């Protein structure tokens, strides 16, 4: 058995059980430190971006959006998938802010990166911090976005709501608490183009490969 923290968790074999529109389910056989091989199921997902936008009055711009898997509306940060090959995360964040809130921002930085549930999925998300808000053109919304409600909430109230279980969306909780901590401790945020080594790309590559091999394409 190798020294703790030094084992190479080699993938001995891998097969795709399902590949859909926004996720794929992969089954890996992985070499464990005790010499055995264990089965691990992995959900591949697009990376995503979110925006904690703060207006001139110190209010966080939130959306209340219906989420079908849990059949309820949640308070969330504006967010969206990185499902365009090669798209810069900051460009995607600016687009999502405009599409979901009708706002643009003058100043951008990286607030926090989150691996959302690394026990079974490679899904990861980058939360940007945006200020200097102005109104901009908003495309006609579709699907759940046609039901979005905009909510501007003072930062301290958003922190209270997160700790009280009123904001439970993982991205919103992470973004609100990260910014509150950075502000109270005087911590500098990363530049908007900071490297993101944890950005997932497996599902995007898989969809590109499927498109190339699809006889209908």
C-alpha positions as CSV (number, residue, x, y, z in Angstrom):
1,X,0.0,0.0,0.0
2,X,1.4,3.4,-0.9
3,X,2.1,6.3,1.5
4,X,-1.2,8.2,2.3
5,X,-1.7,11.0,-0.2
6,X,0.6,9.4,-2.8
7,X,-1.6,6.7,-4.5
8,X,-2.3,7.0,-8.2
9,X,-6.0,6.3,-8.6
10,X,-5.7,4.8,-12.1
11,X,-8.8,4.3,-14.2
12,X,-8.4,0.6,-15.3
13,X,-11.4,0.7,-17.6
14,X,-14.4,2.9,-18.4
15,X,-17.7,2.6,-20.2
16,X,-20.6,5.0,-20.9
17,X,-23.9,3.9,-19.5
18,X,-25.9,6.9,-20.8
19,X,-25.3,10.0,-22.7
20,X,-28.1,12.6,-22.8
21,X,-28.6,16.2,-23.6
22,X,-27.0,17.7,-20.5
23,X,-25.4,14.8,-18.7
24,X,-23.7,11.5,-19.3
25,X,-23.3,8.6,-16.9
26,X,-19.9,6.9,-17.0
27,X,-18.9,3.7,-15.0
28,X,-15.2,3.6,-14.1
29,X,-13.1,0.8,-12.6
30,X,-10.5,2.5,-10.4
31,X,-7.4,1.1,-8.7
32,X,-7.6,1.5,-4.9
33,X,-4.7,1.8,-2.5
34,X,-5.4,-1.6,-1.0
35,X,-4.7,-3.3,-4.4
36,X,-8.4,-3.9,-5.2
37,X,-10.4,-2.3,-8.1
38,X,-13.5,-0.5,-7.2
39,X,-16.4,0.6,-9.3
40,X,-17.2,4.3,-9.4
41,X,-20.2,5.9,-11.3
42,X,-19.5,9.4,-12.6
43,X,-22.0,11.9,-13.9
44,X,-20.4,14.1,-16.5
45,X,-21.9,17.6,-16.7
46,X,-21.1,20.9,-18.4
47,X,-19.2,23.4,-16.3
48,X,-21.2,26.5,-15.3
49,X,-20.8,30.1,-14.3
50,X,-22.8,32.3,-11.9
51,X,-22.8,36.0,-11.0
52,X,-23.0,37.7,-7.7
53,X,-24.0,41.1,-8.9
54,X,-24.0,43.9,-6.3
55,X,-25.9,47.1,-7.1
56,X,-24.9,50.6,-5.9
57,X,-27.1,50.2,-2.8
58,X,-25.3,47.1,-1.7
59,X,-28.0,44.7,-2.7
60,X,-27.4,41.3,-4.3
61,X,-29.3,40.6,-7.5
62,X,-31.1,37.3,-7.1
63,X,-33.6,35.4,-9.2
64,X,-36.3,33.1,-8.0
65,X,-36.5,30.2,-10.4
66,X,-38.5,27.0,-10.6
67,X,-36.4,23.8,-10.4
68,X,-38.3,20.8,-11.6
69,X,-36.2,18.0,-9.9
70,X,-37.2,19.3,-6.5
71,X,-40.5,20.9,-7.7
72,X,-40.0,24.3,-6.0
73,X,-38.8,27.8,-6.7
74,X,-35.4,28.7,-5.3
75,X,-33.6,32.0,-4.7
76,X,-30.4,31.8,-6.9
77,X,-27.7,33.8,-8.5
78,X,-28.0,34.4,-12.3
79,X,-26.2,31.4,-13.8
80,X,-25.8,29.3,-16.9
81,X,-23.9,26.4,-18.5
82,X,-20.6,26.5,-20.3
83,X,-22.0,24.4,-23.2
84,X,-20.4,26.2,-26.1
85,X,-17.0,24.7,-27.1
86,X,-14.2,27.2,-26.4
87,X,-16.4,29.9,-24.8
88,X,-14.6,32.0,-22.3
89,X,-16.3,31.7,-18.8
90,X,-16.4,35.5,-18.4
91,X,-18.1,35.9,-21.7
92,X,-20.7,33.3,-20.7
93,X,-21.2,35.1,-17.3
94,X,-21.9,38.4,-19.0
95,X,-24.4,36.7,-21.3
96,X,-26.2,35.0,-18.5
97,X,-26.4,38.2,-16.4
98,X,-28.0,40.0,-19.4
99,X,-30.4,37.1,-20.3
100,X,-31.7,36.5,-16.8
101,X,-31.7,40.0,-15.3
102,X,-31.4,42.6,-18.1
103,X,-28.2,43.9,-16.5
104,X,-24.6,44.6,-17.6
105,X,-21.7,45.2,-15.3
106,X,-18.6,47.4,-15.6
107,X,-16.3,45.6,-13.1
108,X,-15.7,41.9,-13.0
109,X,-13.6,39.6,-10.8
110,X,-13.6,35.9,-9.7
111,X,-15.3,35.4,-6.4
112,X,-15.1,31.6,-5.8
113,X,-14.8,28.2,-7.6
114,X,-17.0,25.3,-6.4
115,X,-16.9,21.6,-7.1
116,X,-20.6,21.1,-6.6
117,X,-20.8,17.4,-5.6
118,X,-17.5,15.7,-6.3
119,X,-18.6,12.4,-4.8
120,X,-20.4,11.5,-8.1
121,X,-20.1,14.3,-10.6
122,X,-17.4,16.4,-12.3
123,X,-19.7,19.4,-12.4
124,X,-18.0,22.6,-11.3
125,X,-18.9,26.2,-11.3
126,X,-17.2,29.6,-11.2
127,X,-18.9,32.5,-9.4
128,X,-18.0,35.9,-10.6
129,X,-18.4,39.2,-8.7
130,X,-19.9,42.1,-10.7
131,X,-20.5,45.7,-9.9
132,X,-21.2,48.9,-11.8
133,X,-24.6,47.7,-12.9
134,X,-26.6,49.2,-15.8
135,X,-29.6,48.1,-17.7
136,X,-29.1,46.4,-21.0
137,X,-31.1,44.5,-23.7
138,X,-32.7,41.3,-22.4
139,X,-33.6,38.6,-24.9
140,X,-37.1,37.2,-24.8
141,X,-37.0,34.4,-22.1
142,X,-37.9,30.8,-22.8
143,X,-39.0,27.8,-20.7
144,X,-38.4,28.3,-16.9
145,X,-36.8,31.6,-17.5
146,X,-40.1,33.1,-18.6
147,X,-41.2,32.7,-15.0
148,X,-38.1,34.3,-13.4
149,X,-38.7,36.8,-10.6
150,X,-36.0,39.3,-9.8
151,X,-35.2,40.0,-6.2
152,X,-32.7,42.6,-4.9
153,X,-31.7,41.8,-1.3
154,X,-29.3,43.6,1.0
155,X,-26.1,41.6,1.4
156,X,-26.6,41.2,5.2
157,X,-30.2,40.0,4.6
158,X,-28.9,37.5,2.0
159,X,-26.4,36.2,4.5
160,X,-29.1,35.8,7.1
161,X,-31.4,34.0,4.6
162,X,-28.6,31.6,3.7
163,X,-27.9,30.7,7.3
164,X,-31.7,30.5,8.0
165,X,-32.2,28.0,5.2
166,X,-34.2,30.4,3.1
167,X,-31.5,30.4,0.4
168,X,-30.5,26.8,-0.2
169,X,-29.2,26.8,-3.7
170,X,-25.6,25.7,-3.3
171,X,-24.2,28.3,-5.8
172,X,-26.1,31.1,-4.1
173,X,-25.0,30.1,-0.6
174,X,-21.4,29.8,-1.7
175,X,-21.4,33.1,-3.5
176,X,-23.2,35.1,-0.8
177,X,-21.1,33.7,2.1
178,X,-17.8,34.0,0.1
179,X,-18.4,37.6,-0.7
180,X,-19.5,38.5,2.9
181,X,-16.3,36.8,4.2
182,X,-14.1,38.6,1.6
183,X,-15.6,41.9,2.4
184,X,-15.4,41.6,6.2
185,X,-11.8,40.4,6.0
186,X,-10.6,42.8,3.4
187,X,-9.6,40.0,1.0
188,X,-8.7,40.8,-2.6
189,X,-10.6,38.8,-5.3
190,X,-8.9,37.2,-8.3
191,X,-9.0,38.9,-11.7
192,X,-11.8,37.9,-14.0
193,X,-9.5,36.0,-16.3
194,X,-7.8,33.9,-13.5
195,X,-6.9,30.3,-14.4
196,X,-9.6,27.7,-13.6
197,X,-7.9,24.3,-13.6
198,X,-11.0,22.6,-12.3
199,X,-13.2,23.6,-15.2
200,X,-14.9,20.4,-16.5
201,X,-14.6,19.5,-20.1
202,X,-15.3,15.8,-20.4
203,X,-18.9,16.1,-21.3
204,X,-18.3,18.9,-23.9
205,X,-15.7,16.7,-25.5
206,X,-18.0,13.7,-25.5
207,X,-20.8,15.6,-27.2
208,X,-18.3,16.9,-29.9
209,X,-17.1,13.3,-30.5
210,X,-20.7,12.1,-30.8
211,X,-21.5,14.8,-33.3
212,X,-18.5,13.9,-35.4
213,X,-19.5,10.2,-35.5
214,X,-23.2,10.7,-35.9
215,X,-24.1,9.7,-39.6
216,X,-27.0,12.3,-39.5
217,X,-24.6,15.2,-38.8
